[in-house]
Amino acid sequence: MTQTIIDCHVHVNGYESLKNLTLKERIESLSNTMQLNNVDQAIIISSYKINEERPSTGEVLSSVEKYDKIKVVAGYSISNHDEDSIKEYEEYLKNGKIKGLKIYPGYEHYYPYDPKYQKIIDLCIEYDVPLMIHTGDTYTPKGKIRYAHPINVDDVAVDNPELKVIICHLGNPWFLDCQEIIYKNKNVYADISGLVLGDFTEFYEKYLVGKITDFLNYAGEPEYLLYGTDWPISSMKSYLNFVSKLDLNQQERDLIMFKNSQRLFKL
């Protein structure tokens, strides 16, 4: 039986493996990697800033028009986006062009419950799309991780009970804190993306299988857990090998690998 796979967390920024490629070539690389790994759909998340290496949400949307299997979530930053950006995102949401929004605490030095994020939160509630929140370690050493601790998501979830929140990266390395936030708040979910740079080593794979097993034992049935990789930072092939080691029945595996994303992002 073929497993349906939705990768809810990929990027097309100019990271190492995509460096010096045009945006069109990066999208082609993503599409080819999906085909090689039998990934049915993927969600590109645009960046918290825009430059030559980091395309805007509009540029990403234009570049994926012919790719039915690739969807987009728009990244938002207090420092790098303005009122016009919010209006633009609202238009995309109205037209169904984007499937959610993402904020980047840690990369920018604000807590996720900062009032300056409220307009973005309100948009997510109004259009019934999830808000993805970066948590845990940052790709850049310039990040300040106290802003990215998953415990901060509790405030967002409690103060906005109608909001669907996705904790990105399981709060790595604060897995236990992430477990509690999800157990306590029924409007909070988590993706398992970005737990490794490149490929998993045998030791680290075993360690993380244990952590996710603990997670499921603590927080219960996995209606809240979403498969994602953080490609190209993490390898799709290595990630699929990693999740194959999780001791799940088919119903649980289906929830994590595609059903939860399908439901949350309305795919």
PyMOL commands that set and color helices and strands:
alter all, ss='L'
color gray80, all
select helices_A, chain A and resi 16-18+23-36+57-63+83-94+115-127+145-148+150-159+169-171+175-184+202-219+236-244+250-265
alter helices_A, ss='H'
color red, helices_A
select strands_A, chain A and resi 6-10+41-45+70-76+101-103+131-134+165-168+188-191+225-226
alter strands_A, ss='S'
color yellow, strands_A
deselect
rebuild
show_as cartoon
